[in-house]
């Protein structure tokens, strides 16, 4: 079944890439993180409006994007979880890994008359099913339903890294897919799918990129390492991301930041490009990434709940674009 799913995905993304090859050289295809879908759509529209390259981005999840990228089926990919050395070594054309923006993972819930504040231990207990009624959290009674991703997800990887750092009760490991325990759990595809299920299910709680919070979805205030209860905002995520140190591949994480006022589940989001073999698309890929890293484009991120890169990370990201070659 896994082979068939991957084979089908390869057919789809190769068809997309073939369609792009028959179009103008400036048309690019990207695949990946659902967390960025709304922001990329805005960026791509602004890029086209200014006469830049035509870009198609399909939000299929970080896992799908990484797999398509490694198999050279797209021009670029986006992921909440950076490639590690073992994955980098699989890409024959080489990888340029570029931070594009920051974000946070909200614990969103649908429980009227409940101003939810979770300790780090409680967050883990909710995720593993040890807390299954809202009275255990000091809210009006009712069954608690955990909503999680069904697809391979960088958002899941970010969440589980933080849960592992929060409490020794977390024993499920970290990754893009997790075998969630508990009977009161619902799986949904993509950030949009999880948000829709929570929105439609009274008593549900789950995890989504902060940009997917909707009208009747509230975000829990989550305890950080300093004992502060912080809600996910551009400001609280930015304080967390200031503590990230990037390695030589511009990868880095901060699973439980100690900075005052920091929201504890925050992450960078990366673009993956090929170091070589881009041919006539090289200039278009560079132009696209340079636009996304421009001051104007980074400012657009704030209105959608994302975090512009700080000066140090932004400088490294802009320099990395120049490594994208023919």
N, C-alpha and C positions, 0 to 999 in steps of 0.2 A: 504493500500500500504506500509506504514512504517513497519507494522508487517511482511508482506510478505518479504520485503527486509531484515529485521533483521533475519527472519527465514532462508532465503537463505544463508546469511552470516554465520549463525551458522552451517548450514550443511557443508558449504565449509571448515570452519576452523576446525570443528570436524573431517572432513575427513582427513585434513592435519595432525591433531594431532594423529588420529588413525594410519595413515601411519607411523608416527614417532615411535609410540609405538611398531609397528611390526618390526622396524629396530633396529639397535644397540642402547643400552641405551644412548650412547653419542650423538645421533642425536637430535637436538633441533629445535623447530619451533618458529619463532617470526613473529609478524605482527605489522604494524603501520605506523609511519610518512613517507611520501614520501620524505621529505626534506633530510633524511639521507640515502636514497637508495644507492647512489653511494659510500658513505663512508663505509656503512656497507658491501657492496659487496667487497670492498677492504680489510676491516678488516677480513671478513670471509674467503676470499681467503688466506690471510696471516696466519690466524689461522690454516686452513687445511694444508697449506704447512709445517707448523712447527709440524704437527702431533697432533694437538689439536682436540677438539670436532668438529663434522660435524654439521653445522648450516644452516638452511634455513630461510631467511628473506624475507617476502613479503610486499612490499610497497603499502598499501591500504588506507593510511590516518590515522591521529592520532585518529579520531573518531572511525574508525573501529577497530584499535588496542586496544583502551581503552575498547570498548564494548566486544571484544573477551576475553580480559584479565579478566574483571569483571565476565564473564561467564565461566571462567576456560577452555577456548578452545585452549589456546596456552601455551607455556612454558614461554614466556616473551613478552612484548610489548614495543613499542617506541612511545613517544609523545612529541610534542612541547608545550603542555599544561599540567602541572602537575596535578595529582589528588588532589582534595580538600577533606576536612574531610568527607563531605557527600558521596563522591565516595569511599573513603578509607573504610568507614564503611560497604560498600556493599560487600567487598571481605572477605569471611569467613576465608580464609587461611592467611590473613594478607598481607600487602604490604611492600616491600622494594623499595623505589623510589630513583633512583640513577642518578644524572647528569652525562652525558657521554661526552658532547662536547658543544661548543657554536656556534652560527651562527647568521646571520642577514637576514632580509627580504628586498629584493631589489625591488624598483619600476622600473621594466624593461620596455623599450619602443623600438618601431621600427619606428623611424622617422629620416631619413637621414638629414644631415645638421642642426641638432638641438642639441645643447649642453644644455640639460635640467637641470635647477636648480629650485627646488620647495621650496617655503616657507611651513611651516607646515599648514597654512590655505589653500594654493593652493592644497596641497596633499589631504586634506579633500574634497575640492570642486571638484577635479577630481573624487574621489571615489563615490561621491553622484550625479554626473552628472551635477553640476552647471557649470563646465567647459567642453565644448563639441567640441571646435574647437582649433586647435593648435595655432592659432593667439593669443588666450587669454593668452598663455604662452610665447609669444614673439618668436614663431617658424613659419616657413612657413605654409601657410594655409592648411587646410584639416580637415576632420572629426576625432575626437578623439574617439576611441573605448576602453571601459574599459573591461578588461578580469579578471575574478574572478573564484574562485573555485566552483565546483558544488557539491563536496562531503564534509563531515564533516572534517574540517581541523584545526589542531593546528596552521598552518601558518596564517589562517584567524583570529584565536583568537588573536595571537600575533599582527597582523596588526591592528585589530579593537581596541585593548587596547591602542595602540599608537595613533591612530586617535582620540579616545575619549580624550586622554590627550593633543592633539594638539590644538583643537578648540571646542568651544561650538556649532559650526555648526554641529558637529557630534552628531546625535540624534538617531542613529540606534542601540545603545547598543553594547555589545561585545559578541562574541561567536564563535563556530566552524562553524556555518552557519548564514548567514545574508541575508535578503531580500533586494538585491541591487536595488536602484531606477535607473531611466534613461532608455531610449530606445536604446542607443548605448552601449549595454553590451553583452558580450559573456561569457558563463560558460564553464569550462573545468575541467576534473578530474585530480587531482594530480598536483604536481609542474611541472612534465614533460609535462602534457597536457596544462597547462597555458603557459609554455614557448614555446611550439610548435605553439599554436594559435598566440601568439604575433609575433613569428618569421615569420609566414605565412601571417600576416595581417598588411599591411602598415598603419601607424597611430594608432596602438594599444599600450596600456599601461596597465600593470597589476602588480601583486605581485608574486614573487617567492623567494624561498631560494636562497641566493647569489650564491650557487654552481651550479645553473641551468642557469646562464647567458651563452648565446651562442654567436657565431661569430658576428651575425648582431643585437644582443641585447645589448643595452647600459643600464647602470644603472643611474638613475637620481641622482644628488647631492641633498641631502635633508637637509634642515635647522634643526639644533639641538637647544637645549634650550638656548645655548650661542649665537645663531645667526650665527654660522658657517655653511657653506654648505659642507657637508661631503658625500663622496661616500662609499658604503659598501665594506669593506676590512677586512681581518683578524685583522689588527691593529686597525681599527676604531671600530670594534665590540668588541674586547678585552677591549678597554677603557670603553665601555659601561658596559660590564659584570663585571668589577671590582667593580661596585657600587651595585651589587646585594647582598642582605642579605638573607641567607637561613633560613627557619624556621625548626622546629623539624622534619618535613617530607622531608627536603631538597628541598622544593618548594620555589620559589622566582621569582620576575619579576622586570623589570625596564622599564616602558613604555615610559619614556621621560627623559633619563639620562642627568645630568647637567655637567658631566665631560668634560673637554676641549678635543676636537678632537674625541668625541664619536659619532658613527653613531646612530641615535635615534630609530631605530626599530631593536633591537637585543634581543636575547633570549638564554637560555640554552635549551638543548634537553635531555630528561630523558629516562631511561630504567625502566620498571616496572617488578619486580620479586615477587614471592610469598615468604612470610616469612616461611611458612611450607608446607608440603605436596609435596615436590619435589622428594622424594624417591631417587631412584638410579641416577637421573639426577642432584642431588645437586652439586656434584663435577664438573660436566661438565658446569653447569650454572656459578658457581663461576669462573672456569678457563676461560670461555669465557669473562666474565665481567672484570676479572683481566687483561686479555690481552688487552682489549679495553681501559683500564685505564693505561696501561703501557706507559712509556716515548716514546718508539718506535712507538706505535700505535697512540698516541696523536700527534706526529710529522707528521704522514701521513695525518692528518686532514688538515694541512695548505695548501697543494698543491691543495686541492679540495675546498678551500674557507671557511673552518670551523675554529673555534677558539679552540685551546687546553685549557683545564681548568687551571685556575691559581692555585697556590700552596694550598691556603686555601680550595677552593672548591674541588680540586683533593684529598686532604687528607681526607675530609669528605666522598667523594664518595668511596674511597678505603676502608674506615672503614665500610661503609654500606654493602659492598659485604659480609662481614663476618656474617651478620644477615640473610643471605639466608640459611635456614635450611631444614632438611629432613621432 
